[in-house]
Amino acid sequence: KGAKSMPRLKSVEGPKATSTSGLLPIEREQVETTTILQWQLANRDEEQQRHLDKT
């Protein structure tokens, strides 16, 4: 594991949870932003699929 490697995401119900202990504040913010963006993309993909299923 490298000094700057990202923590592994753990699969949970809903948005992904990750351990941010031991990270610098900027690293914690980057992890949180990445997690939020991944969650938003997954929701967008689900909405697009529902729309396609209706047509």
N, C-alpha and C positions, 0 to 999 in steps of 0.2 A: 504494500500500500504506500503510495507516494505521499510526500509531505502536503501536497495541495490536492489530493484526490477528494472527490465528492463522496459524502456518505451514501450508503446504499439505501434506496427507498424500500419501505416495508409495505406490503399489500394489506390494506384494511378496507373496511366498508366505507365508501365515500372517497374523499380526497386522500391522496397518499400521505402517510406519516413518515417522518424521518427524524433521526436523532441529530440534534444540533449542538449537543454538549461538546465543549472543547473547540468550537469554531470561533473565529474572529467575528465581530459584528457584521462586517461587510460580507463575509462568507455565509453567515446565517441568513442575511437578507437575500443573497443570490439563491440559496436553497429554497427559501420561501417563495421567491418570485418564480423560479423554475417550476415548483410544485403547483402554484396557482395557474400558470400558463398551461401546463400539461392537463390540469383538470378542466380548464376552459376549452381546450382543444377537444378533449374527449366528449364534453357536453355538446360542442358544436357538431362533431361527427355523428353523435346520436341523433341530434335534431335533423341533420341532413338525411340520415338514413330513414328516419320516420317519414320525412317529406317524400323521399323516393318511393317508399313502400305504399304511400297513398296514391301515387300516380300510376 
